[in-house]
Amino acid sequence: MDRKIEDLIAIDGKKEASILLASLDSSQRERILAEIGARDPALAQLLRKGLFQFEQVLALDVIELQKVIRSQDQRILALALRGLAADQKNQLYTKIPERQARSIEEEMESMGPQKQSDVKTAREKITEFARILHEKGEIHLR
């Protein structure tokens, strides 16, 4: 094997940049993203998307979580929950009406196997909506 050590180390620079940006206060983060956006709008958008993860949406308080899921199609919610550990699902279920939780579970059971890419897309859709609400000041992702 003739590979260099640098070739063996994979660093996701965009992910690391998103983590760094997420640690800043919102005014600093927006200033930096605006500067990046002036040079590379696609990169700025990618970094914005990387700021928040689906798990952060599940960790929202009851009122904020309900603001996010209220406008989501139930099938999208069910799809987004596919493959999550029981404790992660329970983060959501304990914050919504029992009837809605049962309905989501029934939807998950009825949909059968799904492609992981579809699950990822559903999670991204919900997370993106939460990010928009966060930027409007309607919820606070942490």
C-alpha positions in Angstrom: 0.0 0.0 0.0 1.4 3.3 -1.1 -1.2 5.5 0.5 -0.3 8.5 2.6 -1.6 9.0 6.1 -3.4 12.2 4.9 -5.4 10.0 2.4 -6.6 7.9 5.2 -8.0 10.7 7.3 -11.3 11.9 6.2 -12.4 15.3 7.5 -15.8 16.7 6.6 -14.9 20.4 6.5 -18.5 21.5 6.0 -19.7 19.5 8.9 -17.0 20.9 11.1 -17.7 24.4 10.0 -21.4 23.9 10.8 -20.5 22.7 14.3 -18.3 25.7 14.8 -21.0 28.1 13.5 -23.6 26.5 15.8 -21.4 27.3 18.8 -21.5 31.1 18.0 -24.2 33.4 19.1 -26.8 34.1 16.4 -25.5 37.6 15.4 -21.9 36.3 14.9 -23.2 33.3 13.0 -25.4 35.4 10.7 -22.6 37.9 10.0 -20.2 35.0 9.0 -22.9 33.3 7.0 -23.7 36.6 5.2 -20.0 37.0 4.3 -19.8 33.4 3.0 -23.1 33.9 1.2 -21.7 36.9 -0.6 -18.9 34.8 -2.0 -20.6 31.4 -2.3 -24.3 31.3 -1.8 -24.6 27.5 -2.2 -22.0 27.0 0.5 -23.7 29.3 2.9 -27.0 27.4 2.3 -25.3 24.1 2.9 -23.7 25.4 6.1 -27.1 26.7 7.3 -28.6 23.3 6.7 -25.8 21.6 8.7 -26.3 23.8 11.7 -29.2 21.8 13.1 -29.9 18.1 13.3 -33.1 16.2 13.5 -32.3 15.1 17.0 -32.3 18.7 18.1 -35.9 19.0 16.8 -36.9 16.0 18.9 -35.4 17.7 21.9 -37.5 20.9 21.6 -39.9 21.6 24.4 -43.6 20.6 24.0 -44.9 23.9 22.6 -42.0 24.4 20.2 -42.1 20.8 19.0 -45.8 21.1 18.4 -45.2 24.2 16.3 -42.9 22.2 14.1 -44.9 19.1 13.7 -48.3 20.8 13.4 -47.7 21.7 9.8 -46.0 18.4 8.8 -47.7 15.7 6.9 -48.2 12.6 9.1 -46.5 10.4 6.6 -43.4 12.6 6.6 -43.3 12.4 10.4 -43.7 8.6 10.3 -41.0 8.3 7.7 -38.6 10.6 9.6 -39.0 8.4 12.7 -38.1 5.2 10.9 -35.0 3.6 12.3 -34.8 5.8 15.4 -34.2 4.1 18.8 -37.2 3.8 21.0 -35.9 6.5 23.4 -35.6 8.9 20.5 -39.2 8.2 19.4 -40.4 8.6 22.9 -38.9 12.1 23.0 -41.5 13.0 20.4 -44.3 10.8 21.7 -44.2 12.2 25.2 -44.7 15.7 23.8 -47.7 15.1 21.6 -51.2 13.8 22.2 -51.4 10.0 22.7 -53.8 9.7 19.8 -51.4 11.4 17.5 -48.5 9.2 18.7 -50.6 6.1 18.0 -51.6 7.4 14.6 -47.9 8.0 13.7 -47.0 4.5 14.9 -49.8 3.0 12.8 -48.6 4.9 9.8 -45.0 3.6 10.3 -46.3 0.0 10.6 -48.4 0.3 7.4 -45.7 1.8 5.2 -43.4 -1.2 5.1 -39.7 -1.0 4.3 -38.5 2.4 3.1 -35.3 3.6 1.5 -32.8 5.2 3.9 -32.6 8.1 1.5 -36.3 8.8 1.8 -36.0 8.7 5.6 -33.1 11.1 5.4 -35.1 13.4 3.1 -38.1 13.4 5.5 -35.8 14.3 8.5 -34.2 17.1 6.5 -37.5 18.5 5.5 -38.7 18.7 9.2 -35.3 20.0 10.3 -35.3 22.7 7.6 -38.8 23.8 8.7 -37.6 24.0 12.3 -34.6 26.0 11.2 -36.8 28.5 9.5 -39.0 28.8 12.6 -35.7 29.3 14.6 -34.5 32.1 12.3 -37.9 33.8 12.7 -37.5 33.5 16.5 -40.6 31.3 16.9 -38.6 28.4 18.4 -35.1 28.0 19.8 -33.0 25.1 18.6 -30.2 24.3 20.9 
